[in-house]
């Protein structure tokens, strides 16, 4: 899992700005859920929620973050839930 700083750097490089609010929102449940926090927002549906909150470019930032944390994949919520069951 990448750090907050790495996620911000990736977005600055790919999108021209760090999108701190997106990374903080995606990872805010880590403190209470640990790695299981990914089931809540680290998927395509989570990126769509980001789109509703902050717009298209922020949704792309969410996708960059999610792909980094899922080894290049951009899974659906169902795929994340299945992965968590198996691991």
Protein Blocks (a to p, Z undefined) as FASTA:
>chain_A
ZZfklmmmmmmmmnopaklmmmmmmmmmmmmnmmmlmmmmncfklmmmmmmmnojklmmm
mmmmmmmmngopacdfklmmmmmmmZZ
